[in-house]
Amino acid sequence: MDKEEIVSAFKQLDELTSVNEPTISEITEKIKFHQEKKKAIFLKELIVFICVACSLFIGALLMALEAPVSIVIIQGLGFIALPIILKRDKKKIEGELI
């Protein structure tokens, strides 16, 4: 094998194993998309945290004041409805991001 055959063999190998390197604009676009996705997730988790914290505080306050049972039942129904609302919002957010 002479030098030209080796060089051509290496060129063929490079062509077979070529990797498409992303451009800077593609990378920045992916980073922005990821940041938007994380922001939406963070906001949703923040809303859930605030709702749960407020509900627990109100529940403890109502129990401490011996509130009527109907108020506690309404709060319990709110806890059941919250995951249903969040699932619906999650599907809407995912549909907007894709």
N, C-alpha and C positions, 0 to 999 in steps of 0.2 A: 504494500500500500504506500502510495506516495502522499505527499503533503496535500495535494489538491483533492484527493479522494477523502482524506480525513476531514478536511474543511467542509466539503459538500455533505459528508455524513453528519457532521455537527449541525450544519444548517438545516438539514432535514429533521434532525432531532429537535432543534429549536422550534421549527414550524409545527411539529406534532404536539409539543408541550407548551405552546404559547398560552400565556395567561393574560386575560384582559384586565388591565389595571384601571381602576376607577379614576375619573378625573376629579379635580378639586370641587367642581360644581356638583357632581354626583354625591360626593361625600358630605358637602354642606347641606344638600337637600335631604339626605338621609338623617343627618343630625337634627335638622329642623323638624322633620316628621317625628322623630323619636322624642324630641322635647315637647312637641304638641301633644303627643300621646301620653307622655308622663304627666303633663300639666292637667290633662283631662282626668286622668286616674287620680291624681292628687286632690283635685277639687271634689271629685265624687267621694273620696275617702274622708275629706274634711267635712263635707256635708253630713255624711253618715255619723262621724264622730260627734259633731255638734248636736245632731238629733238624738243620739243615744245618751249623750251627757245631759241634755236638757230633760229628756224623758226620765232618766234615773233620778235626777234632782227633783223633778216634779213628783215622781212616784214616792220618793222618800219623804218629801214635804207633805204630800197627801196622807201618807200612812201616819206620819207624826201628828197630824191634825185630825186624824180619824175621819177622813172624808167619806162621803157616801160611796157605796159599792158601785154605783152606776158610773162614777167618774173613773174608777180603777178599771172597769170593764172597757170603757171607751179608750183608755190608754192602751190596754192589752190589744184591742182591735187595731190600734195604730201600729203597734209592733208587728202585727201580722201583715198589715198592708204595706209597710215600708219595703220589705224585700221585693214584693211584686212591682212596686213603682220603680225601684232601682234596676230590676231586670229589664223593664221596658226602656228606661233611660239608657242602659248599657247597650242595648241593641241599636238605639237611635244614634248614639255616639260612635259606635263601631261602623255603622252605615255611612256616617259623615266622613270618617277618617279614610275609609277605603275608597 
